[in-house]
Amino acid sequence: MEKLLVVGPFNDAMKQALRQAFSSDFELEYITSRGEYSKLADADFALIRTLNFTAEDIAGMKKIKMIQRWGVGYDTVDIEAAAKRGIPVAVNYGMNATPVSEMAIALTLAIYRNLVPLTVGIKAGKWEREQFAKISYTIDGKTVGIVGFGNIGRKVAALYSAFGANVFYFDPRRPSAQDEAAAGVTYSELDALWGKCDIISLHAPLTNTTNRIVNQETLAKMKDGAVLINTAREELVDSHALAEALTSGKLLGAGLDAIEESFLADNPFTERENVVLSAHLGGNTADNVEHMAIRCAEQIMAVSRGEKLEFPYVVNAHLFK
C-alpha cells in the first residue's frame, strides 16, 4: 500500500472527497503544519494545499514520486529543487477556471453596483439609493483588460464578452490569430493595456516578473475611474499603492479575492467602501471540491502505475534532463 501525505488544512468535505476518489491501495495521512514535515520521508506521494515546500523540505523526501498541488498555482513549491530530485510537480490544470472566473465577475458586479456599501447602509437603517445610483455602472460597453490568458483568463474573457464588454488581453505566450478570433479578444502589449481599459482583471501566475505588477507606476497609467480585479495571487498587487489610488479617487474600486490570512495584520483597506475582499475562495466552492479531489487522485494513481504526466499537468517537466 502506498502512502499519500496530505499537507495543509483540508476541511471535512475535502477529506471525504479524497477518500472517495482514491483506491484502497492508498493510505492517506493528514498533517497541518511544517512541524510535521518529518513524515515526508516515509511518503510515496505528497498532496499540498496552502503550505509550502522549500528546497530543504524537498531534500528530505526520500521516497516521493510526485508532488501534487491542490489547485493550479505552484509558487509555493520549489519546482527546480523538485526537478533536481527527479520529482514531478503536478497541478490541477484547468480545474479552477469556472469558479475563479465567476468570482472575477462577481467582484466586478459588486464594485460596479456598490453591493457591499448598500448592504451595510440598509442594515444600519440608511436609504442611499440616489447617492449610489450616481456611481453605479454596467459591464456592457466597457473595455476590459485580461492580464494572463490561460484557462482562467480565457474563461473570464468569455464571461465579460457575454456581458457586452470589449476584451483585450496580454500574455507573454500569445496564442494564434485563429485562437484570438475564436475567443473574440484582441491582443495588447501590457504597457498599453493599463491605459485603455475600464476594468483590469489579473490572472497571471506569481513569478519574478509579475511580483507587484500592479504598483504606483502602473496604477498611474490606468484610466481614471477604472476598476482592478485580482483573483490570482496577492503578491501581484502593491496593496498600499492600490489603497492610495482608491483613496485619491484615481480608481473607482477594486475587487480582491487573492488575499491570505496574513493580510489581516496589515490591511490598508479597512476604511475603504470601494473595495470588496474575499479570503482567496475563488477556486474553493463546495461543488468544485469533488472535481478537484478526483483530478488529484487520477494524476497520482497514474504516476503510481508508472505513467508519465506532461506539461501543463506537470509544471516542471521542462526542467528534467
C-alpha positions as CSV (number, residue, x, y, z in Angstrom):
1,M,0.0,0.0,0.0
2,E,1.4,3.4,-1.0
3,K,1.3,6.3,1.4
4,L,-0.1,9.7,0.4
5,L,0.7,12.6,2.8
6,V,-1.9,15.3,2.6
7,V,-0.3,18.5,3.6
8,G,-2.2,21.6,4.8
9,P,-5.6,22.5,6.1
10,F,-8.2,20.3,4.4
11,N,-11.8,20.6,5.6
12,D,-14.2,17.7,6.2
13,A,-15.7,17.9,2.7
14,M,-12.3,17.9,1.1
15,K,-11.2,14.8,3.1
16,Q,-14.4,13.0,2.3
17,A,-13.9,13.7,-1.4
18,L,-10.3,12.5,-1.3
19,R,-11.3,9.3,0.5
20,Q,-13.9,8.6,-2.2
21,A,-11.5,9.4,-5.1
22,F,-8.6,7.2,-4.1
23,S,-8.5,3.4,-4.4
24,S,-7.9,1.2,-1.4
25,D,-4.3,0.8,-2.5
26,F,-3.5,4.2,-0.9
27,E,-3.1,5.2,2.7
28,L,-4.0,8.8,3.3
29,E,-2.4,10.6,6.3
30,Y,-3.1,14.3,7.0
31,I,-0.7,16.9,8.5
32,T,-1.4,20.5,9.0
33,S,1.9,22.2,9.9
34,R,5.5,22.4,8.9
35,G,6.4,20.8,12.3
36,E,5.1,17.5,11.0
37,Y,7.2,17.6,7.8
38,S,9.5,14.7,9.1
39,K,6.7,12.4,7.9
40,L,7.5,13.3,4.3
41,A,10.5,11.0,4.5
42,D,8.2,7.9,4.5
43,A,5.6,9.1,2.0
44,D,5.3,7.9,-1.6
45,F,3.3,11.0,-2.7
46,A,2.5,14.4,-1.3
47,L,-0.6,16.5,-1.9
48,I,-0.2,20.1,-0.7
49,R,-2.7,22.9,-0.3
50,T,-1.7,26.1,1.4
51,L,1.6,25.3,2.9
52,N,4.9,25.4,1.0
53,F,7.8,23.1,0.0
54,T,11.3,24.6,0.0
55,A,14.4,23.1,-1.4
56,E,15.3,21.9,2.1
57,D,11.9,20.3,2.5
58,I,12.2,18.5,-0.8
59,A,15.7,17.2,0.1
60,G,14.0,15.3,2.9
61,M,11.7,13.5,0.5
62,K,13.3,10.1,0.3
63,K,10.5,8.2,-1.5
64,I,8.3,10.8,-3.0
65,K,7.3,10.0,-6.6
66,M,5.3,13.2,-7.3
67,I,4.2,16.4,-5.5
68,Q,0.6,17.2,-6.3
69,R,-0.8,20.7,-5.7
70,W,-4.5,21.1,-4.7
71,G,-5.2,23.9,-7.2
72,V,-3.4,25.3,-10.2
73,G,-0.8,27.6,-8.6
74,Y,2.7,26.3,-7.9
75,D,4.6,29.3,-6.5
76,T,4.6,27.6,-3.1
77,V,6.8,24.7,-4.3
78,D,10.4,24.9,-5.4
79,I,9.9,23.2,-8.7
80,E,13.6,23.4,-9.7
81,A,14.6,21.7,-6.5
82,A,12.0,19.0,-7.1
83,A,13.2,18.5,-10.7
84,K,16.8,18.0,-9.4
85,R,15.5,15.2,-7.2
86,G,13.5,13.8,-10.2
87,I,10.2,14.7,-8.6
88,P,7.4,16.0,-10.9
89,V,5.2,18.7,-9.6
90,A,1.6,18.4,-10.8
91,V,-1.3,20.9,-10.8
92,N,-5.0,20.5,-11.5
93,Y,-4.7,22.3,-14.8
94,G,-8.0,23.9,-15.8
95,M,-9.9,22.8,-12.8
96,N,-10.4,26.3,-11.3
97,A,-11.4,28.1,-14.5
98,T,-15.1,28.1,-13.8
99,P,-15.3,29.1,-10.1
100,V,-12.5,31.6,-10.3
101,S,-13.9,33.3,-13.5
102,E,-17.3,33.5,-11.8
103,M,-15.6,35.1,-8.8
104,A,-14.0,37.7,-11.0
105,I,-17.4,38.7,-12.5
106,A,-19.0,38.7,-9.0
107,L,-16.3,41.1,-7.7
108,T,-16.8,43.3,-10.8
109,L,-20.5,43.5,-10.3
110,A,-20.2,44.1,-6.6
111,I,-18.0,47.1,-7.3
112,Y,-20.0,48.5,-10.2
113,R,-23.3,48.1,-8.3
114,N,-22.0,49.1,-4.9
115,L,-23.4,46.0,-3.3
116,V,-21.3,46.0,-0.1
117,P,-21.8,49.6,1.0
118,L,-25.5,49.4,0.0
119,T,-26.0,46.3,2.1
120,V,-24.1,47.8,5.1
121,G,-26.1,51.0,4.8
122,I,-29.5,49.4,4.6
123,K,-28.7,47.2,7.6
124,A,-27.8,50.4,9.5
125,G,-31.1,52.0,8.6
126,K,-29.8,54.2,5.8
127,W,-31.5,54.8,2.4
128,E,-28.8,55.8,0.0
129,R,-30.3,54.9,-3.4
130,E,-29.7,58.2,-5.2
131,Q,-26.2,58.5,-3.7
132,F,-25.1,55.2,-5.2
133,A,-27.1,55.5,-8.4
134,K,-24.7,58.2,-9.5
135,I,-21.7,55.9,-9.2
136,S,-23.2,52.6,-10.4
137,Y,-22.3,51.2,-13.8
138,T,-22.9,48.2,-16.2
139,I,-20.2,46.0,-17.6
140,D,-21.9,46.3,-21.0
141,G,-19.9,48.6,-23.3
142,K,-16.8,48.7,-21.1
143,T,-13.3,47.9,-22.2
144,V,-11.7,45.0,-20.2
145,G,-8.1,44.0,-20.0
146,I,-7.1,40.5,-19.1
147,V,-3.6,40.0,-17.8
148,G,-2.8,36.4,-18.2
149,F,-4.6,34.4,-20.9
150,G,-4.5,30.8,-19.6
151,N,-7.6,28.7,-18.9
152,I,-8.9,31.1,-16.3
153,G,-8.1,34.2,-18.3
154,R,-9.9,32.8,-21.3
155,K,-13.0,31.9,-19.3
156,V,-13.1,35.3,-17.7
157,A,-12.8,36.9,-21.1
158,A,-15.7,34.9,-22.4
159,L,-17.9,35.9,-19.4
160,Y,-17.0,39.6,-19.8
161,S,-17.8,39.4,-23.5
162,A,-21.2,37.8,-22.7
163,F,-21.9,40.9,-20.7
164,G,-21.2,43.1,-23.7
165,A,-17.6,44.2,-22.9
166,N,-14.8,44.7,-25.4
167,V,-12.0,42.5,-24.3
168,F,-8.2,43.0,-24.7
169,Y,-5.6,40.7,-23.2
170,F,-1.9,40.4,-22.6
171,D,0.1,37.2,-22.2
172,P,3.8,36.6,-22.9
173,R,2.7,33.4,-24.7
174,R,0.5,34.8,-27.3
175,P,-1.9,32.3,-28.9
176,S,-2.5,32.1,-32.7
177,A,-4.6,34.6,-34.5
178,Q,-7.2,31.9,-35.0
179,D,-7.4,31.3,-31.3
180,E,-7.8,35.1,-30.7
181,A,-10.6,35.3,-33.2
182,A,-12.4,32.3,-31.7
183,A,-12.1,33.9,-28.2
184,G,-13.3,37.2,-29.5
185,V,-10.4,39.1,-27.9
186,T,-7.7,41.5,-29.1
187,Y,-4.0,41.3,-28.1
188,S,-2.4,44.4,-26.5
189,E,1.1,45.0,-25.1
190,L,1.0,45.2,-21.4
191,D,2.1,48.8,-21.2
192,A,-0.7,49.9,-23.4
193,L,-3.3,47.7,-21.7
194,W,-3.2,49.7,-18.4
195,G,-4.4,52.9,-20.0
196,K,-7.1,51.7,-22.4
197,C,-9.2,49.6,-20.0
198,D,-12.1,50.4,-17.7
199,I,-11.6,47.1,-15.9
200,I,-8.3,45.2,-15.4
201,S,-8.5,41.6,-14.3
202,L,-5.4,39.7,-13.2
203,H,-4.9,36.1,-14.0
204,A,-1.2,35.7,-14.2
205,P,0.9,33.3,-12.1
206,L,3.3,34.7,-9.5
207,T,6.8,35.0,-10.9
208,N,9.7,37.4,-10.5
209,T,8.2,39.3,-13.5
210,T,4.7,39.5,-12.2
211,N,5.5,40.2,-8.5
212,R,4.0,43.7,-7.7
213,I,3.0,44.1,-11.4
214,V,0.3,46.5,-10.1
215,N,2.3,49.2,-8.4
216,Q,2.4,53.0,-8.1
217,E,3.7,53.4,-11.7
218,T,1.2,51.1,-13.4
219,L,-1.7,52.4,-11.3
220,A,-0.8,55.9,-12.5
221,K,-1.2,54.6,-16.1
222,M,-4.7,53.3,-15.5
223,K,-7.7,55.2,-16.6
224,D,-9.4,57.5,-14.1
225,G,-12.3,55.6,-12.6
226,A,-11.0,52.2,-13.6
227,V,-11.6,49.0,-11.6
228,L,-8.9,46.5,-10.6
229,I,-9.9,42.8,-10.1
230,N,-7.4,40.3,-8.7
231,T,-8.3,36.6,-8.3
232,A,-4.7,35.4,-9.0
233,R,-2.1,36.0,-6.3
234,E,-1.9,38.6,-3.5
235,E,1.7,39.4,-4.4
236,L,0.7,40.7,-7.9
237,V,-0.6,43.9,-6.3
238,D,1.1,46.5,-4.1
239,S,-1.8,46.9,-1.7
240,H,-0.6,50.2,-0.2
241,A,-0.2,51.8,-3.6
242,L,-3.6,50.5,-4.6
243,A,-5.1,51.9,-1.3
244,E,-3.7,55.3,-2.3
245,A,-5.2,55.1,-5.7
246,L,-8.6,54.3,-4.3
247,T,-8.4,57.0,-1.6
248,S,-7.4,59.6,-4.1
249,G,-10.3,58.7,-6.5
250,K,-7.9,57.6,-9.2
251,L,-9.7,54.2,-9.3
252,L,-13.4,53.6,-8.9
253,G,-12.9,50.4,-6.9
254,A,-11.1,47.1,-6.5
255,G,-12.2,43.5,-6.0
256,L,-9.6,41.3,-4.4
257,D,-10.1,37.6,-3.9
258,A,-6.4,36.7,-3.8
259,I,-5.6,37.6,-0.2
260,E,-4.2,35.3,2.5
261,E,-4.8,35.3,6.3
262,S,-1.5,37.2,6.9
263,F,-3.1,40.2,5.1
264,L,-5.2,40.9,8.2
265,A,-2.2,42.2,10.0
266,D,-1.6,44.9,7.5
267,N,-4.8,45.7,5.7
268,P,-4.8,49.2,4.1
269,F,-8.4,48.9,3.0
270,T,-10.2,49.0,6.4
271,E,-11.7,52.4,5.8
272,R,-12.4,51.9,2.1
273,E,-16.0,51.3,0.9
274,N,-14.9,50.8,-2.7
275,V,-13.1,47.6,-2.1
276,V,-14.6,44.1,-2.0
277,L,-12.4,41.5,-0.3
278,S,-12.6,37.7,-0.3
279,A,-10.4,35.1,1.5
280,H,-8.9,33.6,-1.7
281,L,-12.1,31.5,-2.1
282,G,-12.2,31.9,-5.9
283,G,-11.5,28.2,-6.7
284,N,-12.9,26.9,-3.4
285,T,-16.6,26.0,-3.9
286,A,-18.4,23.0,-2.4
287,D,-19.2,21.7,-5.9
288,N,-15.6,22.1,-7.2
289,V,-14.1,20.1,-4.3
290,E,-15.2,16.8,-5.7
291,H,-13.8,17.6,-9.1
292,M,-10.5,18.7,-7.6
293,A,-10.2,15.5,-5.5
294,I,-10.9,13.3,-8.5
295,R,-8.3,15.1,-10.6
296,C,-5.7,14.8,-7.8
297,A,-6.4,11.1,-7.4
298,E,-6.3,10.4,-11.2
299,Q,-2.9,12.1,-11.6
300,I,-1.3,10.4,-8.5
301,M,-2.7,7.0,-9.4
302,A,-1.4,7.4,-13.0
303,V,2.1,8.0,-11.8
304,S,1.7,5.1,-9.3
305,R,1.0,2.9,-12.4
306,G,4.2,4.1,-14.0
307,E,2.6,6.6,-16.4
308,K,4.3,9.9,-17.2
309,L,2.5,13.2,-17.0
310,E,3.5,16.0,-19.2
311,F,3.1,19.8,-19.2
312,P,0.7,21.5,-18.5
313,Y,-0.2,19.0,-15.9
314,V,3.4,18.8,-14.7
315,V,4.8,22.3,-14.3
316,N,8.4,21.4,-14.0
317,A,8.5,18.9,-16.9
318,H,10.8,21.3,-18.9
319,L,13.4,21.1,-16.1
320,F,14.0,17.4,-16.4
321,K,17.0,16.3,-18.4
